[in-house]
Amino acid sequence: MELNISLSEELKPIDVEKVADFIASLQKGNGEIPWSQGGKTDPWDHIESAMGLSVAGFIDEAERAYAWLVSTQLPDGSWWSEIRDGVVTNSTKETHFAAYIAVGVYHHYLITHNEKFLRTMWPALSRGIQYALGLQAPEGEIYWARNREGAIDKMALLTGCSSIYMSLKCALAIADVLDIKRPAWQKAKERLGETIRNRPDLFNMIKSRFSMDWYYPILCGAVRGSEAKARIDHLWDKFVVPDWGVRCVSDRPWVTMAETSEFILTLAAMEDLTRARAIFSWLGDKRYPDGSYWMGVTFPDTVIWPEEKTGWTAAAVLLAWDALNGMTPASKIFAHNRWPEKP
């Protein structure tokens, strides 16, 4: 786990504007940002792309993306899991998709300090959070989704619940800016945090092969301090491939740039900057000339797969770059020391 880079060593700069230009090139006239040209759209990755635009200063494009979310929200506060060219291709309504609007909106506010934007987004954000909390189980975990008919899928995913935990932190921060009290949200967050930390038996273990289940409880801040360090070190060699990146799945010779970037965000959140910088340096040669990054690559044979160029992958790289270089006031949105209250 010792990596050959010093904390003071300068990382090779990335062309932030070029990366953001690529993301913006995917955006449709209505504000929607699909995965790729002609690809599908899901709410979570749409928001990730919008966050990348905010980092690069593409404020109008980012706000058009958030306006699209408002215009497409369903009456119960959720969004369809997937659309393509305006047609619903997956009618599941996932809780972490509904809640993540809070992270994007707060991130954008930290960059713009635009309180009017917060007030405009609050009704949709509030409905999204309420949709997710409406599926919180008695033990504190949050069920994954409802289907089109409204039936609940009583499966809880550790990565999804960790994302909701971060969403609740941001939603409460926004409520504080707007002087709105949401004590029920605070209690729900505390219950969810306790469950993430102490009740692994409540989560579907089929996803434990995925690196996100490893680092997301730390990225969201539910696990921190010595427990976070122990969790990272325990599975480091299982998921981290030197000079390549972070595996998506532990038993496959495939790393992805998004998981690698999110893991960099996780290390930065813990102030483990030496290793975060080292891993970011591995991303330098894993990109296309147009500013996009490879979605994934197999090793050691260097087969780029899939060849799809996704906006949310590029956005994840921008978020990681910001976390390491402090380009924007939102660079520490995931940093544990930004949230001093008891998790």
C-alpha positions as CSV (number, residue, x, y, z in Angstrom):
1,M,0.0,0.0,0.0
2,E,3.0,2.3,-0.2
3,L,2.7,4.4,-3.3
4,N,5.5,6.2,-5.1
5,I,4.4,9.8,-5.0
6,S,5.0,12.5,-2.4
7,L,2.3,14.8,-1.0
8,S,4.1,17.8,-2.4
9,E,4.6,16.4,-5.9
10,E,2.6,18.3,-8.5
11,L,0.1,16.3,-10.5
12,K,0.1,16.8,-14.2
13,P,-2.7,19.3,-14.9
14,I,-5.9,18.3,-16.7
15,D,-7.7,20.5,-19.2
16,V,-10.8,21.2,-17.1
17,E,-12.5,23.2,-19.8
18,K,-12.0,20.5,-22.4
19,V,-13.4,17.8,-20.1
20,A,-16.4,20.0,-19.3
21,D,-16.9,20.8,-23.0
22,F,-17.2,17.1,-23.6
23,I,-19.9,16.8,-20.9
24,A,-21.7,19.8,-22.3
25,S,-21.6,18.3,-25.8
26,L,-23.9,15.5,-24.5
27,Q,-26.5,17.9,-23.1
28,K,-29.8,18.2,-24.9
29,G,-31.7,21.3,-25.5
30,N,-34.1,20.5,-22.6
31,G,-31.2,20.3,-20.1
32,E,-31.0,16.5,-20.0
33,I,-27.6,14.9,-19.9
34,P,-27.6,11.3,-21.2
35,W,-24.8,8.9,-20.4
36,S,-23.3,9.3,-23.9
37,Q,-24.4,10.4,-27.4
38,G,-27.6,8.6,-28.1
39,G,-27.4,6.8,-24.8
40,K,-29.8,6.4,-21.8
41,T,-30.3,8.9,-19.0
42,D,-30.6,8.1,-15.3
43,P,-31.1,10.7,-12.6
44,W,-28.0,9.9,-10.5
45,D,-25.5,10.1,-13.4
46,H,-27.3,13.1,-14.8
47,I,-26.7,14.9,-11.5
48,E,-23.0,13.7,-11.5
49,S,-22.6,15.2,-14.9
50,A,-24.2,18.5,-13.7
51,M,-21.7,18.6,-10.8
52,G,-18.8,18.2,-13.2
53,L,-20.2,21.2,-15.2
54,S,-20.4,23.3,-12.0
55,V,-16.8,22.5,-11.1
56,A,-15.7,23.8,-14.5
57,G,-17.8,27.0,-14.2
58,F,-20.4,25.9,-16.8
59,I,-23.1,27.4,-14.5
60,D,-25.8,28.0,-17.1
61,E,-25.5,24.4,-18.4
62,A,-25.5,23.0,-14.8
63,E,-28.7,25.0,-13.9
64,R,-30.4,23.8,-17.1
65,A,-29.6,20.2,-16.0
66,Y,-31.2,20.9,-12.6
67,A,-34.2,22.5,-14.2
68,W,-34.7,19.4,-16.3
69,L,-34.9,17.4,-13.0
70,V,-37.6,19.6,-11.7
71,S,-39.6,19.3,-14.9
72,T,-39.4,15.5,-15.0
73,Q,-39.9,14.6,-11.3
74,L,-42.9,12.3,-10.7
75,P,-45.7,13.3,-8.4
76,D,-44.4,11.0,-5.6
77,G,-41.0,12.7,-5.6
78,S,-39.1,10.1,-7.6
79,W,-37.8,9.8,-11.2
80,W,-37.9,6.9,-13.6
81,S,-34.7,4.9,-13.3
82,E,-33.9,5.2,-17.0
83,I,-35.2,6.9,-20.1
84,R,-33.9,7.1,-23.7
85,D,-35.0,9.8,-26.1
86,G,-37.9,10.6,-23.8
87,V,-39.1,7.0,-23.6
88,V,-39.1,5.3,-20.2
89,T,-37.0,2.2,-20.6
90,N,-36.8,1.2,-16.9
91,S,-39.9,2.1,-14.7
92,T,-38.2,1.3,-11.4
93,K,-38.2,4.3,-9.0
94,E,-35.0,4.1,-6.9
95,T,-34.6,5.8,-3.6
96,H,-31.0,6.8,-4.0
97,F,-31.8,8.3,-7.4
98,A,-34.5,10.4,-5.8
99,A,-32.4,11.7,-2.9
100,Y,-29.2,12.5,-4.8
101,I,-30.6,15.8,-6.1
102,A,-29.7,17.2,-2.7
103,V,-26.0,16.5,-3.2
104,G,-26.0,18.2,-6.6
105,V,-28.0,21.2,-5.5
106,Y,-25.8,21.8,-2.4
107,H,-22.6,21.3,-4.5
108,H,-23.8,23.9,-7.0
109,Y,-24.8,26.3,-4.2
110,L,-21.3,26.0,-2.6
111,I,-19.8,27.2,-5.9
112,T,-22.3,29.9,-6.8
113,H,-23.6,31.0,-3.4
114,N,-26.9,31.5,-5.2
115,E,-29.6,31.3,-2.5
116,K,-32.4,31.9,-5.1
117,F,-31.3,28.7,-6.8
118,L,-31.7,26.8,-3.5
119,R,-35.2,28.2,-3.0
120,T,-36.1,27.3,-6.5
121,M,-34.9,23.8,-6.1
122,W,-36.2,23.2,-2.6
123,P,-39.7,21.8,-3.4
124,A,-38.3,19.2,-5.8
125,L,-35.4,18.4,-3.4
126,S,-37.8,18.0,-0.5
127,R,-40.0,15.7,-2.4
128,G,-37.1,13.6,-3.5
129,I,-35.9,13.2,0.1
130,Q,-39.4,12.4,1.4
131,Y,-39.7,9.7,-1.3
132,A,-36.5,8.0,-0.1
133,L,-37.4,8.3,3.6
134,G,-40.8,6.9,2.9
135,L,-39.0,3.6,2.2
136,Q,-36.9,3.6,5.4
137,A,-37.3,0.3,7.2
138,P,-37.8,0.0,11.0
139,E,-34.1,-0.9,11.5
140,G,-32.9,2.2,9.7
141,E,-31.9,0.9,6.2
142,I,-33.7,2.3,3.2
143,Y,-35.3,0.0,0.7
144,W,-34.1,0.1,-2.8
145,A,-37.1,1.0,-4.9
146,R,-40.7,0.9,-5.9
147,N,-41.9,-0.4,-9.2
148,R,-44.4,1.4,-11.6
149,E,-47.3,-0.1,-9.7
150,G,-46.0,1.1,-6.4
151,A,-44.9,-2.2,-4.9
152,I,-41.8,-1.9,-2.7
153,D,-38.7,-4.0,-3.4
154,K,-37.5,-4.6,0.2
155,M,-33.9,-5.0,-0.7
156,A,-31.4,-2.6,0.9
157,L,-28.1,-1.8,-0.9
158,L,-25.1,-0.6,1.1
159,T,-23.9,1.7,-1.7
160,G,-27.4,3.1,-2.3
161,C,-28.0,3.8,1.4
162,S,-24.6,5.4,1.7
163,S,-25.5,7.7,-1.2
164,I,-28.7,8.6,0.6
165,Y,-26.8,9.3,3.8
166,M,-24.7,11.9,1.9
167,S,-27.9,13.2,0.4
168,L,-29.5,13.7,3.8
169,K,-26.4,15.6,5.0
170,C,-26.6,18.0,2.1
171,A,-30.4,18.3,2.3
172,L,-30.1,19.3,6.0
173,A,-27.3,21.8,5.2
174,I,-29.6,23.4,2.6
175,A,-32.5,23.5,5.1
176,D,-30.2,25.3,7.5
177,V,-29.3,27.9,4.8
178,L,-33.0,28.4,4.2
179,D,-33.8,28.4,7.9
180,I,-36.1,25.4,7.5
181,K,-36.4,22.9,10.3
182,R,-36.4,19.2,9.4
183,P,-35.8,17.2,12.6
184,A,-37.3,14.1,11.1
185,W,-34.7,14.1,8.4
186,Q,-32.0,14.4,11.1
187,K,-33.3,11.5,13.0
188,A,-33.6,9.4,9.8
189,K,-30.0,10.3,8.9
190,E,-28.8,9.2,12.4
191,R,-30.7,5.9,12.2
192,L,-29.3,5.3,8.7
193,G,-25.8,6.0,9.8
194,E,-26.0,3.6,12.7
195,T,-27.3,0.9,10.3
196,I,-24.5,1.5,7.8
197,R,-21.9,1.3,10.5
198,N,-23.2,-1.6,12.6
199,R,-25.7,-3.8,10.7
200,P,-24.1,-5.2,7.6
201,D,-26.5,-8.1,7.8
202,L,-29.3,-5.8,6.7
203,F,-27.8,-5.2,3.3
204,N,-27.9,-7.4,0.2
205,M,-24.4,-9.0,0.1
206,I,-24.6,-9.8,-3.6
207,K,-23.0,-6.4,-4.1
208,S,-20.1,-7.0,-1.7
209,R,-17.9,-8.0,-4.7
210,F,-18.2,-4.4,-5.9
211,S,-15.7,-1.8,-4.8
212,M,-18.4,0.8,-4.2
213,D,-19.7,-1.3,-1.2
214,W,-16.1,-1.0,0.2
215,Y,-15.6,2.7,-0.1
216,Y,-19.0,4.4,-0.2
217,P,-19.7,4.1,3.5
218,I,-16.5,6.2,3.9
219,L,-17.1,8.6,1.0
220,C,-20.5,9.5,2.5
221,G,-19.0,10.1,6.0
222,A,-21.0,7.4,7.8
223,V,-17.7,5.6,8.6
224,R,-14.7,7.8,9.4
225,G,-11.6,8.0,11.6
226,S,-9.8,4.8,12.5
227,E,-12.6,2.7,11.3
228,A,-12.4,4.2,7.9
229,K,-8.7,3.7,7.7
230,A,-9.0,0.0,8.8
231,R,-11.8,-0.5,6.2
232,I,-9.7,0.9,3.4
233,D,-6.5,-1.0,4.4
234,H,-8.3,-4.3,4.8
235,L,-9.4,-4.5,1.2
236,W,-6.9,-2.3,-0.6
237,D,-5.0,-5.1,-2.3
238,K,-8.3,-6.7,-3.4
239,F,-9.5,-3.7,-5.3
240,V,-6.6,-1.3,-6.0
241,V,-4.4,-2.3,-9.0
242,P,-1.2,-0.2,-9.1
243,D,-0.8,2.0,-12.2
244,W,-4.2,0.9,-13.4
245,G,-6.9,2.1,-11.0
246,V,-9.7,0.6,-8.9
247,R,-11.5,-2.6,-9.9
248,C,-15.3,-2.3,-10.3
249,V,-15.6,-6.0,-9.2
250,S,-13.1,-7.7,-7.0
251,D,-12.8,-10.9,-9.1
252,R,-12.5,-9.3,-12.6
253,P,-9.4,-7.8,-14.3
254,W,-11.2,-4.6,-15.1
255,V,-10.8,-1.1,-13.6
256,T,-13.0,1.8,-14.3
257,M,-12.2,5.5,-14.2
258,A,-15.4,6.4,-12.3
259,E,-14.7,4.0,-9.5
260,T,-11.1,5.2,-9.4
261,S,-12.1,8.8,-9.2
262,E,-14.7,8.1,-6.5
263,F,-12.1,6.3,-4.5
264,I,-9.8,9.3,-4.9
265,L,-12.6,11.4,-3.5
266,T,-12.9,8.9,-0.6
267,L,-9.2,9.1,0.3
268,A,-9.3,12.9,0.0
269,A,-12.3,13.0,2.4
270,M,-10.2,11.1,4.9
271,E,-7.2,13.5,4.3
272,D,-5.2,10.5,2.9
273,L,-3.9,12.8,0.2
274,T,-0.6,11.1,-0.6
275,R,-2.4,7.9,-1.8
276,A,-5.2,10.0,-3.4
277,R,-2.6,11.9,-5.5
278,A,-0.8,8.7,-6.5
279,I,-4.0,7.1,-7.8
280,F,-5.0,10.2,-9.6
281,S,-1.7,10.1,-11.5
282,W,-2.8,6.8,-12.9
283,L,-5.7,8.4,-14.8
284,G,-3.4,10.6,-17.0
285,D,-3.1,8.2,-19.9
286,K,-6.6,6.8,-19.8
287,R,-8.5,9.3,-21.8
288,Y,-9.4,10.2,-25.4
289,P,-8.3,13.3,-27.2
290,D,-11.8,14.9,-27.0
291,G,-11.6,15.3,-23.2
292,S,-13.5,12.2,-22.3
293,Y,-12.0,9.4,-20.2
294,W,-12.1,5.7,-20.9
295,M,-15.1,4.1,-19.1
296,G,-13.0,1.1,-18.2
297,V,-10.0,-1.0,-19.2
298,T,-8.9,-4.6,-18.7
299,F,-5.5,-5.4,-17.5
300,P,-2.8,-6.3,-18.3
301,D,-3.9,-6.5,-21.9
302,T,-5.2,-2.9,-22.1
303,V,-8.5,-3.5,-23.8
304,I,-10.7,-0.4,-23.5
305,W,-14.2,-1.6,-22.5
306,P,-16.8,-0.5,-23.0
307,E,-15.9,2.1,-25.6
308,E,-18.9,4.2,-24.7
309,K,-17.8,7.8,-23.7
310,T,-19.8,8.7,-20.6
311,G,-20.3,12.2,-19.2
312,W,-20.5,11.0,-15.7
313,T,-17.1,9.4,-15.9
314,A,-15.6,12.7,-17.0
315,A,-17.5,14.5,-14.2
316,A,-16.1,12.1,-11.6
317,V,-12.6,12.9,-12.8
318,L,-13.3,16.6,-12.4
319,L,-14.7,16.1,-8.9
320,A,-11.6,14.2,-7.9
321,W,-9.3,16.9,-9.5
322,D,-11.2,19.6,-7.5
323,A,-10.9,17.6,-4.3
324,L,-7.1,17.4,-4.7
325,N,-6.6,21.0,-5.9
326,G,-9.3,23.1,-4.3
327,M,-10.4,24.8,-7.5
328,T,-13.9,25.6,-6.2
329,P,-15.6,26.2,-2.8
330,A,-17.2,22.8,-3.3
331,S,-13.9,20.9,-3.4
332,K,-14.4,19.6,0.1
333,I,-18.1,18.7,0.0
334,F,-17.2,15.1,0.9
335,A,-14.5,15.9,3.4
336,H,-15.2,14.5,6.8
337,N,-13.9,17.6,8.6
338,R,-16.5,19.7,6.8
339,W,-19.2,17.9,8.7
340,P,-18.0,18.1,12.3
341,E,-21.3,17.0,13.8
342,K,-21.7,13.4,15.0
343,P,-22.4,11.3,11.9
